[in-house]
Amino acid sequence: MKIGIQGLLFGISVFLMSANLTAQDKIIPPNAYVAPKISETIKIDGKAKESSWKKTKWTADFIDIQGEKTPKYKTKVKMLWDDDYLYFYAEMEEPHVWATLKQRDTIIFYNNDFEIFIDPDGDTHNYMEFEMNALNTVWDLYLTKPYREHGKVVDSWDIKGIKTAVAIKGTINDASDEDKGWSVEIAMPWNALKEAGNNKVPADDYWRINFSRVNWDYELVGDTYQRKKDESGNFLPEYNWVWSPQWVINMHEPEWWGYVYFSTERRATSKKSEFVIPADEKIKWELYSLYRKQKSYHREHGSWIKEIDQLISNSIKIDGEKIKPTLEVHNFGWNLSVVSPFTGKQLILKEDGDFIIKEQ
């Protein structure tokens, strides 16, 4: 039921906010990946046998969502693209592959799952979430804002024309043997992804993307797998493994997601296939750090910090340049803004987390 899903997710968001789970003060850059353009036809069968897949690099192995901890089982991803689709291939180690959910748009993370989060313009608003389990059951959502800002969750939104497949290295839902794992292959049409605000394929440009894998301890009821419960009958907490660390147990802080650069150059050794995160993005990281400080202060005191000197304890330096944000508090909230010394653009962060770039 859609209302039930949104209520559940809102409740999770409230819990995270009330627990004051804020990201670390020291900023560690998100991960980056270069996805090459291809001309080869990709068959979506969960196996990635095409030469384009074989030539393409893996991401770094997934890490615990809060960083530092190494997950029990390995997960890694590859990405490709052409004029029609954005492709994903993921491999997940798993000695017992199981899944029970078969209805589209149900809460897939109640099973072990694989998840993709996409924010095309990197403003943390109007982004997409996709999940699938080992039965190839999918759940796709469109979010106008992160849960922390009480945006709308459009559960009826579908990625029209998506192709998905699962390959099992073993036998699914069979407790009598041990499996090697499962893999997923996905083709997302650009036409559907562009509904999030970008009206063109990001050739030689980047999007903000992250991946998550939810994994549960299990128990058997008869010969059926289910999430494991403690002595009080409560489900044990899930494991959250991600490509680019979130530093909190919350995927819905898009400012931490990784960078995927869509190179038009097919040769992995070419200069065009290299990607350096722009300096303006480093300014954005600092502004979101101040945003989280403002939010934390407001939760504690019921009002906003009104002076920039109260918000910034140390001077901000990025690539040798001193960054001087200004803070404007108004009747509806506040704005943080910086004129970038690197591009001359005005970078603005609003109280609801919306990030705006203006040409000067």
Secondary structure, 3 states (H helix, E strand, C coil): CHHHHHHHHHHHHHHHHHCCCCCCCCCCCCCEEEEEECCCCCCCCCCCCCHHHHHCCCCCCCEECCCCCCCCCCEEEEEEECCCEEEEEEEEECCCCCCCCCCCCCCHHHCCEEEEEEECCCCCCCEEEEEECCCCCEEEEEECCCHHHCCCEECCCCCCCCEEEEEEECCCCCCCCCCCEEEEEEEEEHHHHHHHCCCCCCCCCEEEEEEEEEECCEEEECCEEEECECCCCCECCCEEEECCCCCCCCCCCHHHCEEEEEECCCCCCCHHHCCCCCHHHHHHHHHHHHHHHHHHHHHHHCCCCCCHHHHCCCCEEECCEEECCEEEEECCEEEEEEECCCCCCEEEEECCCCEEEECC
